[in-house]
Amino acid sequence: MKDTIKYVGLDVSKEKIAVAIADEGRDEPRYWGMIPNTPESIRKLVKKLGEKENLRVCYEAGPTGYGLHRLFLTLVG
């Protein structure tokens, strides 16, 4: 069985991150919830979502994105 790709959309603010997920082959993304904008919360999110090879993460570029991008590079490559 083929592993399912999870597309993760993040709406990032200084304090919180809203998370939405769309599974490969499904019509609609679903709201996953809010997490604190901390490295530990982001690490936990990645761990909960499954195999890092199957994650595709995107967020709107902006001043809050540089550190987030560096963190994701260390977590999912």
C-alpha positions in Angstrom: 0.0 0.0 0.0 1.3 3.4 -0.9 1.9 5.9 1.9 -0.4 8.9 1.9 1.1 12.4 1.4 -0.1 14.9 4.0 -0.2 18.5 2.8 0.1 20.8 5.8 -0.8 24.5 5.6 0.3 26.9 8.3 -1.0 30.4 9.1 1.7 31.8 11.3 1.5 34.6 13.7 4.0 35.7 16.4 2.2 33.8 19.2 0.2 31.0 17.4 0.1 28.8 14.3 -3.2 27.7 12.7 -2.8 24.2 11.1 -4.8 22.7 8.2 -4.2 19.3 6.6 -5.2 17.9 3.3 -4.6 14.2 2.7 -3.6 13.0 -0.7 -6.7 12.0 -2.7 -9.2 13.8 -0.5 -11.2 16.7 -1.8 -11.2 19.1 1.2 -8.6 20.1 3.6 -9.5 20.0 7.3 -8.7 22.4 10.1 -6.4 20.6 12.5 -6.2 23.3 15.2 -4.0 26.0 16.8 -0.6 25.4 18.3 1.7 27.8 20.1 4.5 29.2 17.9 7.3 27.5 19.7 9.9 25.0 18.5 8.7 22.3 20.9 5.1 22.6 19.6 6.2 22.4 16.0 8.4 19.3 16.8 5.3 17.7 18.5 3.2 18.5 15.4 5.6 16.9 13.0 5.8 13.8 15.2 2.0 13.5 15.4 1.5 13.8 11.7 3.6 10.7 10.8 6.4 9.9 8.5 8.4 13.0 7.7 9.0 11.7 4.2 5.2 12.0 3.6 4.8 15.6 4.8 4.6 18.6 2.5 4.5 21.8 4.5 3.7 25.3 3.3 3.2 28.7 4.9 2.9 32.3 3.8 6.4 33.9 3.7 6.9 36.8 6.0 8.9 37.9 9.0 7.8 34.9 11.1 8.9 32.4 8.5 12.7 32.5 8.6 13.1 30.7 11.9 10.2 28.4 11.0 11.8 27.4 7.7 15.2 26.6 9.4 13.4 24.5 12.0 11.5 22.5 9.4 14.7 21.9 7.5 16.1 20.2 10.6 12.9 18.2 11.2 11.9 17.1 7.8 14.8 17.9 5.5 
